[in-house]
Amino acid sequence: MEEQAPTIDLLEGVLGYKFRDRALLERAITHRSWAHEQVAPGAEELARKLHNEAMEFLGDSVLGLFVADYLCRIHPAASEGELSRMKHKLVSAATLTRVSVRLKLGDFLRFGRGEEKSGGRRKDAILADVLEAITGAIFLDGGLEAASVFLQQALSEDLARVNPTNAAEADYKTMLQEKLQAERLSPPRYAVVETTGPPHKRVFSVELTWDGGSVRAAGRSIKAAEAAAAQQALETMKADPGKQLDQHPQPI
């Protein structure tokens, strides 16, 4: 491992944390494709000890605890639903990928030849996973306090921006898209169909259509209207899948 010391030194600088046991960090940046190339065929148990999937599992739990604790302290008056939506936004793959890209963690990953050729360093899922794995490694090396310091710094921009309003706007749209994707349906389609009110008090009406239905909703911004429409669509699907509603928009 001596030839990798400069890379590990640089990564520790990026993370703002110096490991006592560098083997933990090396494992955290090791993709399963690299591990399987290092062992004999069929040696699955040995390969699992080399790659980062177990650390990813641990880091996911540490991340969830950190975010839940942070939100409860910063937003003590928020409801359980608001806290859940904010947490969902902060621990989402999109957020973790964005943070991973910002830290350039993909540059430090160890891949097998096939994954390297397929562009693994740019894959969102892998980038999100390595951030969780590194969180798990820091937790094992320095405990919850060290992991929390790292996450506070890494997620600082996202922590500063999140609030009940923007989390709700993002969450309903995400949940709808994931539901349609899981059912192998086309993505939802949003269209502004009407704008009313004076310039300083606009109300936007949005029509949302999907395979099997449509709804309308309104809001003080296009994002708010889209979020309200997505919420209606989810409620519609739950109550009566495939039913097409014609609802009058109510500003939110």
Secondary structure, 3 states (H helix, E strand, C coil): CHHHHHHHHHHHHHHCCCCCCHHHHHHHCECHHHHHHHCCCCCHHHHHCCCCHHHHHHHHHHHHHHHHHHHHHHCCCCCHHHHHHHHHHHCCHHHHHHHHHHHCHHHHCECCHHHHHCCHHHCHHHHHHHHHHHHHHHHHHHHHHHHHHHHHHHCHHHHHHCCHHHHHHHHHHHHHHHHHHHCCCCCCEEEEEEEECCHHHCEEEEEEEECCEEEEEEECCHHHHHHHHHHHHHHHHHHCCCCCCCCCCCCC
